[in-house]
Amino acid sequence: MPLQKPRAGNEIECYSQLVTLAASPLLSTISVPSLALAALPHGRSARICGFRMNGPEQAWLDALGLPVGETVMVLRQAPFGGPLHVRVGSGAEFALDLDCAAGIDVVMAAVVPAPRS
């Protein structure tokens, strides 16, 4: 029996080091490691799954357009440990301090190989 597509309404729960996805009736859970946005390789997409910071900082990131569930990509980092240049799913771009980026947990998007012709 082939795996079924995930049903609408499945929830993603983020913990500091582990994300559990309820994918289908055949798979009870899939464990995917999370990492800090500051550690995300440049050019890779990821989804924000949680924050490790206080309320006002998290509210500021929400207002900027970086809520839980948003897609984000690190474009580059300024020299000498400077801020990260990131792009979110809406196309907006921001510079984030490394300490701030270290407090944002993300899960890398799956890399799906192109189909062979």
ChimeraX attribute file (.defattr): number of C-alpha atoms within 10 A of each C-alpha:
attribute: neighborCount
match mode: 1-to-1
recipient: residues
	/A:1	4
	/A:2	5
	/A:3	10
	/A:4	11
	/A:5	9
	/A:6	12
	/A:7	10
	/A:8	6
	/A:9	7
	/A:10	11
	/A:11	10
	/A:12	13
	/A:13	12
	/A:14	21
	/A:15	14
	/A:16	16
	/A:17	14
	/A:18	16
	/A:19	19
	/A:20	16
	/A:21	18
	/A:22	19
	/A:23	18
	/A:24	15
	/A:25	12
	/A:26	11
	/A:27	11
	/A:28	10
	/A:29	13
	/A:30	13
	/A:31	11
	/A:32	14
	/A:33	16
	/A:34	23
	/A:35	21
	/A:36	21
	/A:37	27
	/A:38	22
	/A:39	13
	/A:40	21
	/A:41	14
	/A:42	15
	/A:43	13
	/A:44	14
	/A:45	22
	/A:46	25
	/A:47	22
	/A:48	23
	/A:49	24
	/A:50	21
	/A:51	23
	/A:52	15
	/A:53	13
	/A:54	9
	/A:55	10
	/A:56	9
	/A:57	14
	/A:58	20
	/A:59	13
	/A:60	12
	/A:61	17
	/A:62	13
	/A:63	10
	/A:64	12
	/A:65	16
	/A:66	21
	/A:67	19
	/A:68	18
	/A:69	14
	/A:70	16
	/A:71	21
	/A:72	27
	/A:73	22
	/A:74	24
	/A:75	17
	/A:76	14
	/A:77	18
	/A:78	11
	/A:79	8
	/A:80	6
	/A:81	9
	/A:82	12
	/A:83	19
	/A:84	23
	/A:85	17
	/A:86	21
	/A:87	19
	/A:88	18
	/A:89	15
	/A:90	10
	/A:91	10
	/A:92	11
	/A:93	17
	/A:94	17
	/A:95	17
	/A:96	19
	/A:97	16
	/A:98	16
	/A:99	12
	/A:100	19
	/A:101	21
	/A:102	18
	/A:103	19
	/A:104	24
	/A:105	26
	/A:106	31
	/A:107	25
	/A:108	20
	/A:109	12
	/A:110	9
	/A:111	8
	/A:112	6
	/A:113	6
	/A:114	6
	/A:115	5
	/A:116	4
	/A:117	3
